[in-house]
Amino acid sequence: MLYVLKDQHVALCVLRLDPAVMRLPGVVISDRNASSDYARFSKYPDGLKHLDKDMIFAHYWTHPDPFIEMEHKSVKCAEILVPDRIDCRYIIGAYVSCTEGKTCLHKTGVSLSVTMSPSLFFR
């Protein structure tokens, strides 16, 4: 989704959550986009061993083989699925794309720790 909105990066932030969220009741880890027909769903901590960190955190997902590229796109979108909502106490920070994005976020009154991470926003 961030890629689709990459031109709106100044107005976006990605929230950083406390890893303790994974221990909440009903939380499930998917090893790829949860809508994929091939997603594996597991509970914490077992689900972590099914994550391909190299693919998830790769800078690019493109590949000459379209099937490998499609797989990488899906794996890059691994998710933690939380039923209902996440209490705000689990939000421990935010990522923004640039200085302007940081300024925009602070203008909202949010007092989170803010880290600039241009690559997260395809910059």
C-alpha positions as CSV (number, residue, x, y, z in Angstrom):
1,M,0.0,0.0,0.0
2,L,2.8,2.4,0.7
3,Y,4.1,2.0,-2.8
4,V,0.8,3.0,-4.2
5,L,0.8,6.1,-2.0
6,K,4.5,6.9,-2.5
7,D,3.8,10.3,-4.0
8,Q,1.9,11.3,-0.9
9,H,4.8,10.4,1.4
10,V,5.0,13.7,3.2
11,A,1.5,13.2,4.6
12,L,2.1,9.6,5.7
13,C,3.7,7.9,8.7
14,V,4.2,4.3,9.7
15,L,3.6,3.6,13.3
16,R,6.2,1.6,15.2
17,L,4.6,-0.9,17.6
18,D,5.9,-2.6,20.7
19,P,6.7,-6.2,19.9
20,A,4.6,-7.2,22.9
21,V,1.6,-6.8,20.5
22,M,2.4,-10.2,19.2
23,R,1.6,-11.7,22.6
24,L,-1.9,-10.3,22.8
25,P,-4.8,-12.8,22.7
26,G,-5.9,-13.7,19.2
27,V,-2.9,-12.1,17.4
28,V,-1.7,-14.1,14.4
29,I,1.4,-13.8,12.3
30,S,1.2,-14.4,8.5
31,D,4.4,-15.2,6.6
32,R,3.2,-13.1,3.6
33,N,0.2,-10.9,2.6
34,A,-2.7,-12.4,4.5
35,S,-4.9,-12.3,1.4
36,S,-2.5,-14.7,-0.4
37,D,-3.7,-18.2,-1.1
38,Y,-0.4,-19.5,0.3
39,A,-0.2,-17.5,3.5
40,R,0.8,-19.5,6.6
41,F,-0.9,-18.3,9.9
42,S,0.8,-18.9,13.2
43,K,0.8,-17.7,16.7
44,Y,3.7,-16.0,18.5
45,P,6.5,-17.1,18.8
46,D,6.2,-20.0,16.4
47,G,5.2,-17.7,13.5
48,L,8.5,-15.8,13.7
49,K,10.5,-18.8,12.4
50,H,8.4,-18.8,9.2
51,L,9.3,-15.2,8.3
52,D,11.9,-14.7,5.6
53,K,13.5,-11.6,6.9
54,D,15.8,-11.2,3.9
55,M,12.8,-11.0,1.6
56,I,10.7,-8.9,3.9
57,F,13.4,-6.3,4.4
58,A,14.8,-6.3,0.9
59,H,15.0,-2.9,-0.7
60,Y,13.6,-4.2,-4.0
61,W,11.2,-7.1,-4.8
62,T,11.7,-7.1,-8.6
63,H,13.0,-10.2,-10.3
64,P,13.4,-11.3,-14.0
65,D,11.2,-14.3,-13.2
66,P,7.7,-13.0,-12.8
67,F,6.7,-15.9,-10.5
68,I,9.6,-15.2,-8.1
69,E,8.7,-11.5,-8.2
70,M,5.1,-12.2,-7.4
71,E,6.2,-14.5,-4.5
72,H,8.6,-11.8,-3.2
73,K,5.9,-9.1,-3.3
74,S,3.6,-11.3,-1.2
75,V,6.3,-12.3,1.3
76,K,7.4,-8.6,1.6
77,C,3.9,-7.9,2.9
78,A,4.0,-10.3,5.9
79,E,1.6,-9.2,8.6
80,I,0.7,-9.3,12.2
81,L,-3.0,-9.5,12.4
82,V,-4.7,-8.1,15.5
83,P,-8.4,-8.6,16.2
84,D,-10.4,-5.5,17.0
85,R,-7.8,-2.8,17.8
86,I,-4.4,-2.0,19.3
87,D,-4.3,0.0,22.5
88,C,-2.4,3.3,22.0
89,R,0.1,2.2,24.7
90,Y,1.6,-0.2,22.2
91,I,2.5,2.6,19.8
92,I,6.1,3.5,20.6
93,G,7.1,5.6,17.6
94,A,6.6,6.6,14.0
95,Y,8.6,6.6,10.8
96,V,8.4,9.4,8.3
97,S,10.0,9.9,4.9
98,C,11.6,13.3,5.3
99,T,11.9,16.5,7.4
100,E,8.7,17.9,6.0
101,G,6.9,14.7,7.0
102,K,8.3,15.0,10.5
103,T,7.1,18.6,10.8
104,C,3.6,17.6,9.5
105,L,3.4,14.8,12.1
106,H,4.5,17.1,15.0
107,K,1.9,19.7,13.9
108,T,-0.8,17.1,14.7
109,G,0.2,17.2,18.4
110,V,1.6,13.7,18.4
111,S,4.5,13.3,20.8
112,L,5.9,10.1,19.6
113,S,9.6,9.4,18.8
114,V,9.9,10.1,15.1
115,T,12.5,8.5,12.9
116,M,13.2,9.5,9.3
117,S,13.4,6.5,7.0
118,P,13.1,7.5,3.3
119,S,13.6,4.0,1.9
120,L,10.5,2.8,3.8
121,F,8.6,5.2,1.7
122,F,10.4,4.4,-1.6
123,R,12.4,7.6,-1.6
